[in-house]
Amino acid sequence: MFGFKRKTQPQPPAQPQVQPEPVPARPPVLATPMVSLMKKAATSLEKDGLAGHRAAVHLVLDHSSSMLEYYRSGAMQRLAEQVLALSANLDDDGRVPLTYFATDAEPSTVVSLNSYAGVINRTHERARWGGTNYAAAMDFVRLEHQGSDTPALVVFQTDGDPDSREAAENALRRAATEPLFFVFVGFGYRVNFLRRLDLLTGRLVDNAAFFPAPDPSRVTDEELYAAITGPYAKWLREARAAGVVQ
């Protein structure tokens, strides 16, 4: 007997796999005070000819034992928000590296537009209390930005003299050959050494400014931003002329 072969039905052509469209990340929903801060920062940058300028922003906070009252009062949280709003106009990633320092510099954490509320209370308790080692903090920031051609604006807050004045001076001189500008924000009344750093000789360019804030609660946003953007713009011109910034 002869068998019959069953005819196979033709298979429909395979359908190409359709990749789903990526869902764009939602922009952060910002509270009105942060929006207001960003506008104030933008106004200050524009006044000093920095509209459209791009820079990295780094925040350095003193975590020595004498600083406890400023953490408890909310002064440190406010400063973090002010710096974040400035960074939102200068650096489009919406993130600011935050370095606590005392006897040593701590590994950086991040202040973000997505999670800035209460960030200081959430993070500073993990940092150690101790002395006031400016040099360790400045050298740490230099290493963080090493190899980058983007200028970095470093807001460096403290309430007292450093453990070693000579080490702090040498650290600032080393940083003068790199695209880093330090704005020293002095809380309280024991920050005379910051004036000395501001006038330090032996640097390729003047890479620092000093802003005294004896009572940070009385400093307006506009005053802080003017004390940052004006000196930064002046440094930027000098640093470009000296070949420190491309």
C-alpha positions as CSV (number, residue, x, y, z in Angstrom):
1,M,0.0,0.0,0.0
2,F,1.1,3.4,-0.7
3,G,1.0,6.0,2.2
4,F,-0.2,9.5,1.7
5,K,1.9,12.4,2.8
6,R,0.1,15.1,4.7
7,K,0.5,18.4,3.1
8,T,2.2,21.0,5.4
9,Q,0.5,24.3,5.7
10,P,2.7,27.3,4.8
11,Q,3.7,29.2,7.9
12,P,3.0,32.9,8.0
13,P,6.2,35.0,7.9
14,A,7.6,35.9,11.3
15,Q,6.5,39.3,12.5
16,P,9.4,41.6,13.4
17,Q,9.8,42.3,17.1
18,V,8.6,45.8,17.9
19,Q,10.6,47.4,20.6
20,P,8.5,49.5,23.0
21,E,9.3,53.2,22.9
22,P,11.4,54.2,26.0
23,V,9.4,56.1,28.5
24,P,11.1,59.5,29.1
25,A,12.1,60.2,32.6
26,R,9.7,62.6,34.3
27,P,11.2,65.9,35.2
28,P,11.3,66.5,39.0
29,V,8.3,68.3,40.4
30,L,9.9,71.3,42.1
31,A,8.5,73.1,45.1
32,T,7.9,76.9,44.5
33,P,10.9,77.9,46.8
34,M,13.3,75.9,44.6
35,V,11.9,77.4,41.4
36,S,12.3,80.9,43.0
37,L,15.9,80.1,43.9
38,M,16.7,79.0,40.4
39,K,15.4,82.2,39.0
40,K,17.4,84.3,41.5
41,A,20.5,82.3,40.6
42,A,19.9,82.8,36.9
43,T,19.5,86.5,37.4
44,S,22.8,86.7,39.2
45,L,24.6,84.7,36.5
46,E,23.1,86.9,33.8
47,K,24.3,90.1,35.5
48,D,27.8,88.8,35.5
49,G,27.8,87.7,31.9
50,L,27.5,84.0,32.7
51,A,24.2,83.2,31.0
52,G,24.6,80.0,29.1
53,H,27.9,79.2,30.7
54,R,28.5,75.6,31.7
55,A,30.4,74.5,34.9
56,A,30.4,71.8,37.4
57,V,29.4,72.8,40.9
58,H,30.7,71.1,44.1
59,L,29.6,71.7,47.7
60,V,32.0,71.2,50.6
61,L,30.6,71.4,54.1
62,D,32.5,71.7,57.4
63,H,31.6,68.8,59.8
64,S,33.8,69.8,62.7
65,S,32.3,69.6,66.2
66,S,31.6,73.4,66.4
67,M,29.2,73.1,63.4
68,L,26.4,71.2,65.1
69,E,24.2,74.3,65.7
70,Y,24.2,75.1,62.0
71,Y,23.1,71.6,61.1
72,R,20.3,71.7,63.7
73,S,19.1,75.1,62.7
74,G,18.6,74.2,59.0
75,A,21.3,76.6,57.8
76,M,23.2,73.8,56.1
77,Q,20.1,72.5,54.3
78,R,19.4,76.0,53.1
79,L,22.9,76.4,51.7
80,A,22.6,73.1,50.0
81,E,19.4,74.2,48.3
82,Q,20.9,77.5,47.2
83,V,23.9,75.8,45.7
84,L,21.7,73.2,44.0
85,A,19.6,76.0,42.4
86,L,22.8,77.6,41.1
87,S,24.0,74.3,39.7
88,A,20.6,73.9,37.9
89,N,21.6,76.9,35.8
90,L,25.2,75.8,35.2
91,D,25.2,72.0,35.0
92,D,22.3,70.3,33.3
93,D,22.4,67.0,35.2
94,G,20.7,68.4,38.3
95,R,23.2,66.9,40.7
96,V,25.7,68.5,43.0
97,P,28.5,66.4,44.6
98,L,28.5,67.0,48.4
99,T,31.6,66.4,50.5
100,Y,31.7,66.6,54.3
101,F,35.0,67.2,55.9
102,A,36.4,67.3,59.4
103,T,39.7,65.7,60.3
104,D,39.5,64.0,56.8
105,A,37.2,64.4,53.8
106,E,34.3,61.9,53.5
107,P,33.3,60.2,50.2
108,S,31.0,62.4,48.3
109,T,27.2,62.0,48.3
110,V,24.8,63.8,45.9
111,V,22.3,66.6,46.3
112,S,19.7,66.2,43.5
113,L,16.7,68.0,42.1
114,N,14.9,64.8,42.6
115,S,15.6,64.4,46.3
116,Y,17.0,67.6,47.8
117,A,14.4,68.0,50.6
118,G,15.9,67.0,53.9
119,V,19.1,65.8,52.2
120,I,21.4,67.2,54.9
121,N,19.6,65.5,57.8
122,R,19.7,62.2,55.8
123,T,23.3,62.3,55.0
124,H,25.4,64.3,57.5
125,E,24.9,61.9,60.4
126,R,26.9,59.3,58.5
127,A,29.9,61.7,58.4
128,R,32.4,61.7,61.3
129,W,32.8,64.7,63.5
130,G,36.3,66.0,64.1
131,G,38.8,68.7,63.3
132,T,38.9,71.3,60.4
133,N,41.2,70.0,57.8
134,Y,40.8,72.4,54.8
135,A,43.7,70.8,52.9
136,A,42.2,67.3,53.0
137,A,38.9,68.7,51.6
138,M,40.5,70.8,48.9
139,D,42.8,68.0,47.7
140,F,39.8,65.6,47.7
141,V,37.9,68.0,45.4
142,R,40.9,68.4,43.1
143,L,41.0,64.6,42.7
144,E,37.3,64.4,42.1
145,H,37.6,66.8,39.1
146,Q,41.0,65.8,37.9
147,G,41.1,65.2,34.1
148,S,38.0,67.3,33.4
149,D,38.3,70.4,31.1
150,T,35.0,71.7,32.5
151,P,35.6,74.5,35.1
152,A,34.4,73.6,38.6
153,L,32.9,76.1,41.0
154,V,33.4,74.9,44.6
155,V,31.3,76.4,47.4
156,F,33.4,75.6,50.5
157,Q,31.6,76.3,53.9
158,T,33.4,76.5,57.3
159,D,33.0,78.2,60.6
160,G,36.6,78.2,61.9
161,D,40.3,78.2,61.2
162,P,42.0,75.1,59.7
163,D,44.0,72.6,61.6
164,S,47.0,73.6,59.6
165,R,47.2,77.0,58.0
166,E,50.3,76.1,56.0
167,A,48.7,73.0,54.6
168,A,45.6,74.9,53.6
169,E,47.6,77.6,51.8
170,N,49.7,75.0,49.9
171,A,46.5,73.2,48.9
172,L,45.0,76.4,47.4
173,R,48.2,77.2,45.6
174,R,48.2,73.6,44.1
175,A,44.6,74.1,42.9
176,A,45.4,77.4,41.2
177,T,46.9,75.6,38.1
178,E,43.6,73.6,37.6
179,P,40.2,74.8,36.5
180,L,38.8,75.1,40.0
181,F,37.5,78.1,41.7
182,F,36.7,78.1,45.5
183,V,34.2,80.4,47.2
184,F,34.8,80.2,50.9
185,V,31.6,80.9,52.9
186,G,32.4,81.6,56.5
187,F,29.6,81.1,59.1
188,G,30.1,82.7,62.5
189,Y,32.9,85.0,63.7
190,R,36.0,82.9,63.7
191,V,36.8,82.9,60.0
192,N,39.6,85.5,59.7
193,F,41.9,83.0,58.1
194,L,39.5,82.9,55.1
195,R,40.3,86.5,54.4
196,R,44.0,85.6,54.4
197,L,43.3,82.8,51.9
198,D,41.4,85.2,49.7
199,L,44.5,87.4,49.5
200,L,47.1,84.6,49.3
201,T,50.1,85.3,47.2
202,G,52.1,82.9,45.1
203,R,49.2,81.6,42.9
204,L,49.1,81.4,39.1
205,V,45.7,83.0,39.2
206,D,43.4,84.3,42.0
207,N,41.3,81.1,42.4
208,A,39.3,81.9,45.5
209,A,36.8,84.4,47.0
210,F,35.6,84.9,50.6
211,F,32.0,85.6,51.6
212,P,31.5,86.3,55.4
213,A,28.1,85.2,56.8
214,P,28.3,85.7,60.5
215,D,24.6,84.9,60.8
216,P,23.6,82.8,57.8
217,S,19.9,83.3,58.6
218,R,20.3,87.0,57.8
219,V,22.0,86.5,54.4
220,T,19.6,86.9,51.4
221,D,19.8,84.6,48.4
222,E,20.7,87.5,46.2
223,E,23.7,88.4,48.5
224,L,25.0,84.9,48.4
225,Y,24.7,84.6,44.6
226,A,26.3,87.9,44.0
227,A,29.2,86.9,46.2
228,I,29.7,83.7,44.1
229,T,29.0,84.7,40.5
230,G,30.9,88.0,40.4
231,P,34.2,86.6,41.7
232,Y,33.8,83.5,39.6
233,A,33.3,85.5,36.4
234,K,36.4,87.5,37.1
235,W,38.4,84.3,37.8
236,L,37.1,82.7,34.6
237,R,38.5,85.6,32.5
238,E,41.9,85.4,34.2
239,A,42.0,81.6,34.1
240,R,41.3,81.6,30.3
241,A,44.0,84.2,29.8
242,A,46.5,82.1,31.8
243,G,45.5,78.9,29.9
244,V,44.1,77.3,33.1
245,V,40.6,77.1,31.4
246,Q,40.2,76.3,27.7
